[in-house]
Amino acid sequence: MTSFSFDRDLRFGDCDPSGIAYFPSYLNILRGVVEEFWATIGFPWPELITVRKIGTPTVHLTCDFSRPSKFGDRLTFRLRINKVGRASLHLEHAVLGADGMRWRARQILAATSLVDHHAIPWPDDVRAALMAHLNADEQAEATP
């Protein structure tokens, strides 16, 4: 997975009273990773949302948890674009700790107009940036 990687320590507020990651906190961290990804490809959410009036809501999300994470663990969040649809974006997430996979997620975002809250096609410049990362992933996987 080459598109985007983000390291983050699991904080006290991310955990339940037993010191293990609380899954709603995981999803909030994941939202932050997705927001960082958009900024990295040149489309920070303040611009998309307030200026261009484009929303990117999650319309589908599945998670598989492999092993627990604990307060203080350093986690690596990896995001990969699987598919760019007309108005959708299919993402794969892998979250790793020092001992390997902690959890995975598949997420589908939709491009929406924040004026009328209907799906819209990705604007050409946004689509081009997304496709560049999709193609970068495919080229990295093909390289021995």
N, C-alpha and C positions, 0 to 999 in steps of 0.2 A: 504494500500500500504506500504509494509515493505522493499522493496529492497534498496531504497536510498532516502534520504531527505536532502535538502539543503536550508538553509535560506539565504535570500539576501535582502538588502534594495534597493528600486527602486531609482536610482540615477538621478540627473539632466539630464545627457546625455541620459538617457533611455526614456525621455519624449518629447512630442511635445510642441509647444509654450504655449498650454493651461495647461501644467503640468500633462497631462494624459499620461500613458504608450503608447509609439509608437510601434505598433505591430512588425515592423522589429527588434527593439531592443529586444522585447520579444523573438524572434526567436534566436537572438544572445546569449541571456542569456541561453536559452534552450540548445543551442549547448555547452555552457560551463558546464551545468549540466551533459550532456551526457559524455563530456570529463572527468569530475570528477568521474562519475560512473565507466568508464573504468579503471581509476587509482585505484579506491577503490577495484575493483575485481582483481587487480594485473597485468593489462595490460595498462600502461600509453601510450597515443598516441605517444610520441616520440619513444618508443620502437616498437610499432606496425608499425608505418609509416616509420621510418628511418632505423630500424634494420631488422624487419621482412617483410617489404614491403607489409603490409596489410592495405587496406583502409576500412573505414566504412561509405560510403556515405549514406545520406538519399535518399531513392528512392520513398518514399511516406510520405506525412504529411497532416493531417487534424487538424484544430483547431476550437474550439467553445469558444467564449468569452461571459462570463456571466455578468460581471460588470467591470467597469473601475478600474484601479489602478492609484494612484497618487504619485507624487514625494514625497519620504520619507516613503512610505508604506513599512512595513516589509512583505515579501512574502516567503512562503514555497513552494519549488518545490519538488514534489514527483514523482519518477520514478519507474515504475513497469515493469518487463518483463512479457509479455503475452504469447509469443511463441518463441521457438528457432527452426528455420527451418534449412535446409541443409546449406544454404548460406544467410539466412535472420535472422533478429532479430526484433520482434514486441514489441514495447514499448508503454506504456500508461503513460501519464503525467497528473498530477493534480497540479494546482497552486492555493494556498489559501492565503487569507489575514485574518486579524483579524475578519472580518465579513463573512467569508466563501469562497466558490469557486469563483475564478476570471476567470479562463479559464482552458480548458482541451485540450489535444492533443493526437493524435495517430500517431505514427511514425514507419516507417519500414526502418531499415538499411540493407545494403547488405555487405557481405564480398567480397572484391575485391582484385585482385593482382595489386599492383602499378607498376608492370613490364609491363603487357600487358592490364591492365584495364578491365579484364573479371572477372565475378563472380567466386568465389572459395568456397569450403566447409570450414566451420569453422575448424581451426586446433583443434586437440583433446583436448589440454590443455585449449584453449579458450572456446570450447564447454562445457567442464566439469565445468568451472567457471560459465558460463552463466546458465547451468542447475542447479547448486547448488543454485543460486539465484531464479530461477524459482521454484524449489522444496521448498525453504524456504518460498516463498510467499504462496504456496499451503498449507504447514503445518501451517503457521500462520493463514490463513483463516479458517482452519478446527478446530483450537483450540478454545474452547468456552471461 
